[in-house]
């Protein structure tokens, strides 16, 4: 593609922007429909043609706090492709409505941190990311897996919020007499609007049980990267275990900030990769050693498995009932659920379902975004 020549790419821009907003929500940014509409309106006015136009439009409309900025940069770089020097996001440019006009930056000088790709329209990169969101992990090429890892690294799954005993300043709630009196004294005795307080919220603990048996080999890498993102995405510690023929706690191994280093540590710590599955026995071990003592009590427990049980399914059913009594919610994510004609006929899956609060898919990036929304107790729009 020659420099300075305008290039037009027809892209379903609303789908691109909605997919981008979903990725932001999965990373912990409250990019709701109203903010997405504001972004579309801004792009409609600007008619952007360079990456920086869309970067700043999205940053100004989709971010609501200082904490959102770093997450926005990471998701933007992963979704629209590439990263600049120092890890700063690459500026990309989809335009609004049904067609997107994207032009090369031409001979304009580059800044040291921009690092835009030559001749690769940002809308095309975003469109490919949107298609990738719905692809089954088992059918991805190596290049698609690299892009998937960038998108998974931007995830920040967190537990459903719960109200604590601690009070914090709030716009609504009971009157805080001490703060109100102090405010009146600060004003020299003049009347002041009453200041209020409410109970603070904190996300619930999340416990992930990731199946690494042979039947889950095509999905284990992506699911463990999802677990890594969950372990670094919230204020409350997330606990992660692998299940196969043994139960292995890998929370410490996933403490590495770098996902590749974390997965290498997990690979060295887990002795039963691609083996069989003893879900009932291992679930009992988890409850006896950790769950009953408090790890599962009031937590959101997520089982990521296809439900294949090598042994008798009756112990699994009994342990699932026990888990359900302890946990706040039990969620089961099954990558096989998305297949046409799927029915939970596997003995283990059928035994576990009566004690499951939410049964979701786990085969694609979009499915994991849905899972993250269910974990935090929100509907995934």
NORHU-V334471 format. One record per pair of residues at least 4 apart in sequence whose C-alpha atoms are under 7 Angstrom apart, sorted by sequence separation. I is the first residue (numbers start at 1). J is the second residue. If there is no record, write none. Layout:
i->[I | I]
j->[J | J]
//
This chain:
i->[12 | 13 | 14 | 15 | 16 | 17 | 18 | 19 | 20 | 21 | 22 | 23 | 24 | 25 | 31 | 32 | 33 | 34 | 35 | 36 | 37 | 38 | 39 | 40 | 41 | 42 | 43 | 51 | 52 | 53 | 54 | 55 | 56 | 57 | 58 | 59 | 64 | 68 | 69 | 70 | 71 | 72 | 73 | 74 | 75 | 76 | 77 | 78 | 83 | 84 | 96 | 110 | 121 | 122 | 123 | 124 | 125 | 126 | 127 | 128 | 129 | 131 | 136 | 140 | 141 | 142 | 143 | 144 | 145 | 146 | 147 | 148 | 149 | 150 | 176 | 177 | 178 | 179 | 180 | 181 | 182 | 183 | 184 | 185 | 212 | 213 | 216 | 219 | 220 | 221 | 222 | 223 | 224 | 225 | 226 | 227 | 228 | 229 | 243 | 250 | 251 | 258 | 259 | 260 | 261 | 262 | 263 | 264 | 265 | 266 | 278 | 279 | 280 | 281 | 282 | 283 | 284 | 285 | 286 | 287 | 288 | 290 | 291 | 292 | 309 | 313 | 314 | 315 | 316 | 317 | 318 | 319 | 320 | 321 | 322 | 323 | 345 | 346 | 347 | 348 | 349 | 352 | 363 | 364 | 365 | 366 | 367 | 368 | 369 | 370 | 371 | 372 | 373 | 374 | 24 | 25 | 31 | 43 | 48 | 63 | 77 | 83 | 84 | 95 | 140 | 184 | 211 | 212 | 242 | 243 | 256 | 286 | 287 | 290 | 291 | 296 | 324 | 337 | 344 | 345 | 362 | 373 | 374 | 25 | 48 | 63 | 77 | 83 | 84 | 94 | 95 | 184 | 231 | 241 | 242 | 256 | 291 | 324 | 344 | 361 | 362 | 373 | 24 | 83 | 184 | 231 | 241 | 242 | 255 | 373 | 82 | 184 | 212 | 230 | 241 | 254 | 93 | 183 | 240 | 241 | 253 | 21 | 240 | 370 | 240 | 360 | 77 | 80 | 239 | 253 | 76 | 77 | 227 | 253 | 43 | 180 | 21 | 42 | 73 | 74 | 104 | 180 | 73 | 179 | 250 | 39 | 39 | 102 | 175 | 176 | 208 | 175 | 176 | 175 | 176 | 39 | 174 | 175 | 248 | 38 | 91 | 173 | 174 | 338 | 90 | 172 | 173 | 174 | 332 | 337 | 88 | 90 | 91 | 171 | 172 | 173 | 331 | 35 | 36 | 90 | 170 | 228 | 246 | 301 | 330 | 331 | 332 | 333 | 334 | 335 | 35 | 169 | 170 | 245 | 300 | 330 | 331 | 332 | 333 | 334 | 335 | 85 | 94 | 169 | 170 | 244 | 298 | 299 | 300 | 301 | 302 | 303 | 304 | 305 | 306 | 329 | 330 | 331 | 332 | 333 | 334 | 335 | 84 | 93 | 94 | 168 | 169 | 297 | 298 | 299 | 300 | 301 | 302 | 303 | 304 | 305 | 306 | 333 | 84 | 92 | 93 | 167 | 168 | 212 | 245 | 279 | 296 | 297 | 298 | 299 | 300 | 301 | 302 | 303 | 304 | 306 | 31 | 84 | 167 | 168 | 205 | 207 | 208 | 209 | 210 | 211 | 212 | 213 | 228 | 244 | 245 | 277 | 278 | 296 | 324 | 83 | 167 | 168 | 204 | 205 | 206 | 207 | 208 | 209 | 210 | 211 | 212 | 244 | 245 | 277 | 278 | 316 | 320 | 166 | 167 | 203 | 205 | 206 | 207 | 208 | 209 | 210 | 211 | 244 | 245 | 277 | 278 | 280 | 29 | 165 | 166 | 209 | 225 | 244 | 276 | 313 | 317 | 321 | 164 | 247 | 280 | 284 | 313 | 316 | 317 | 320 | 55 | 163 | 164 | 246 | 280 | 283 | 316 | 55 | 163 | 164 | 279 | 314 | 54 | 163 | 164 | 308 | 309 | 313 | 29 | 52 | 54 | 162 | 163 | 243 | 280 | 307 | 308 | 309 | 51 | 52 | 53 | 54 | 161 | 162 | 308 | 51 | 52 | 161 | 162 | 307 | 308 | 50 | 51 | 80 | 161 | 162 | 307 | 50 | 160 | 161 | 27 | 49 | 81 | 159 | 160 | 48 | 80 | 158 | 159 | 80 | 159 | 48 | 79 | 159 | 24 | 47 | 79 | 24 | 23 | 43 | 44 | 49 | 50 | 43 | 49 | 50 | 49 | 50 | 40 | 217 | 20 | 213 | 214 | 212 | 213 | 214 | 212 | 213 | 214 | 213 | 213 | 51 | 78 | 79 | 157 | 158 | 78 | 152 | 156 | 157 | 152 | 155 | 156 | 158 | 300 | 75 | 153 | 157 | 158 | 156 | 156 | 75 | 74 | 138 | 13 | 137 | 138 | 13 | 14 | 137 | 13 | 14 | 71 | 13 | 13 | 12 | 13 | 11 | 12 | 13 | 11 | 10 | 11 | 10 | 9 | 8 | 9 | 207 | 8 | 9 | 206 | 207 | 208 | 209 | 210 | 211 | 8 | 205 | 206 | 207 | 208 | 209 | 210 | 211 | 7 | 8 | 204 | 205 | 206 | 207 | 208 | 209 | 210 | 7 | 204 | 6 | 6 | 5 | 4 | 3 | 4 | 3 | 4 | 3 | 16 | 16 | 19 | 11 | 16 | 11 | 1 | 27 | 27 | 28 | 26 | 27 | 26 | 27 | 26 | 159 | 157 | 160 | 161 | 159 | 160 | 158 | 159 | 160 | 158 | 137 | 136 | 137 | 136 | 135 | 134 | 133 | 134 | 133 | 134 | 133 | 26 | 26]
j->[16 | 17 | 18 | 19 | 20 | 21 | 22 | 23 | 24 | 25 | 26 | 27 | 28 | 29 | 35 | 36 | 37 | 38 | 39 | 40 | 41 | 42 | 43 | 44 | 45 | 46 | 47 | 55 | 56 | 57 | 58 | 59 | 60 | 61 | 62 | 63 | 68 | 72 | 73 | 74 | 75 | 76 | 77 | 78 | 79 | 80 | 81 | 82 | 87 | 88 | 100 | 114 | 125 | 126 | 127 | 128 | 129 | 130 | 131 | 132 | 133 | 135 | 140 | 144 | 145 | 146 | 147 | 148 | 149 | 150 | 151 | 152 | 153 | 154 | 180 | 181 | 182 | 183 | 184 | 185 | 186 | 187 | 188 | 189 | 216 | 217 | 220 | 223 | 224 | 225 | 226 | 227 | 228 | 229 | 230 | 231 | 232 | 233 | 247 | 254 | 255 | 262 | 263 | 264 | 265 | 266 | 267 | 268 | 269 | 270 | 282 | 283 | 284 | 285 | 286 | 287 | 288 | 289 | 290 | 291 | 292 | 294 | 295 | 296 | 313 | 317 | 318 | 319 | 320 | 321 | 322 | 323 | 324 | 325 | 326 | 327 | 349 | 350 | 351 | 352 | 353 | 356 | 367 | 368 | 369 | 370 | 371 | 372 | 373 | 374 | 375 | 376 | 377 | 378 | 29 | 30 | 36 | 48 | 53 | 68 | 82 | 88 | 89 | 100 | 145 | 189 | 216 | 217 | 247 | 248 | 261 | 291 | 292 | 295 | 296 | 301 | 329 | 342 | 349 | 350 | 367 | 378 | 379 | 31 | 54 | 69 | 83 | 89 | 90 | 100 | 101 | 190 | 237 | 247 | 248 | 262 | 297 | 330 | 350 | 367 | 368 | 379 | 31 | 90 | 191 | 238 | 248 | 249 | 262 | 380 | 90 | 192 | 220 | 238 | 249 | 262 | 102 | 192 | 249 | 250 | 262 | 31 | 250 | 380 | 251 | 371 | 89 | 92 | 251 | 265 | 89 | 90 | 240 | 266 | 57 | 194 | 36 | 57 | 88 | 89 | 119 | 195 | 89 | 195 | 266 | 57 | 58 | 121 | 194 | 195 | 227 | 195 | 196 | 196 | 197 | 61 | 196 | 197 | 270 | 61 | 114 | 196 | 197 | 361 | 114 | 196 | 197 | 198 | 356 | 361 | 113 | 115 | 116 | 196 | 197 | 198 | 356 | 61 | 62 | 116 | 196 | 254 | 272 | 327 | 356 | 357 | 358 | 359 | 360 | 361 | 62 | 196 | 197 | 272 | 327 | 357 | 358 | 359 | 360 | 361 | 362 | 113 | 122 | 197 | 198 | 272 | 326 | 327 | 328 | 329 | 330 | 331 | 332 | 333 | 334 | 357 | 358 | 359 | 360 | 361 | 362 | 363 | 113 | 122 | 123 | 197 | 198 | 326 | 327 | 328 | 329 | 330 | 331 | 332 | 333 | 334 | 335 | 362 | 114 | 122 | 123 | 197 | 198 | 242 | 275 | 309 | 326 | 327 | 328 | 329 | 330 | 331 | 332 | 333 | 334 | 336 | 62 | 115 | 198 | 199 | 236 | 238 | 239 | 240 | 241 | 242 | 243 | 244 | 259 | 275 | 276 | 308 | 309 | 327 | 355 | 115 | 199 | 200 | 236 | 237 | 238 | 239 | 240 | 241 | 242 | 243 | 244 | 276 | 277 | 309 | 310 | 348 | 352 | 199 | 200 | 236 | 238 | 239 | 240 | 241 | 242 | 243 | 244 | 277 | 278 | 310 | 311 | 313 | 63 | 199 | 200 | 243 | 259 | 278 | 310 | 347 | 351 | 355 | 199 | 282 | 315 | 319 | 348 | 351 | 352 | 355 | 91 | 199 | 200 | 282 | 316 | 319 | 352 | 92 | 200 | 201 | 316 | 351 | 92 | 201 | 202 | 346 | 347 | 351 | 68 | 91 | 93 | 201 | 202 | 282 | 319 | 346 | 347 | 348 | 91 | 92 | 93 | 94 | 201 | 202 | 348 | 92 | 93 | 202 | 203 | 348 | 349 | 92 | 93 | 122 | 203 | 204 | 349 | 93 | 203 | 204 | 71 | 93 | 125 | 203 | 204 | 93 | 125 | 203 | 204 | 126 | 205 | 95 | 126 | 206 | 72 | 95 | 129 | 75 | 75 | 95 | 96 | 101 | 102 | 96 | 102 | 103 | 103 | 105 | 96 | 274 | 79 | 273 | 274 | 273 | 274 | 275 | 274 | 275 | 276 | 276 | 277 | 122 | 150 | 151 | 229 | 230 | 151 | 225 | 229 | 230 | 226 | 229 | 230 | 233 | 375 | 151 | 229 | 233 | 234 | 233 | 234 | 154 | 154 | 218 | 94 | 218 | 219 | 95 | 96 | 219 | 96 | 97 | 154 | 97 | 98 | 98 | 99 | 98 | 99 | 100 | 99 | 99 | 100 | 100 | 100 | 100 | 101 | 299 | 101 | 102 | 299 | 300 | 301 | 302 | 303 | 304 | 102 | 299 | 300 | 301 | 302 | 303 | 304 | 305 | 102 | 103 | 299 | 300 | 301 | 302 | 303 | 304 | 305 | 103 | 300 | 103 | 104 | 104 | 104 | 104 | 106 | 106 | 107 | 107 | 126 | 127 | 130 | 123 | 130 | 127 | 119 | 154 | 155 | 156 | 155 | 156 | 156 | 157 | 157 | 300 | 372 | 375 | 376 | 375 | 376 | 375 | 376 | 377 | 376 | 363 | 363 | 364 | 364 | 364 | 364 | 364 | 365 | 365 | 366 | 366 | 369 | 372]
//
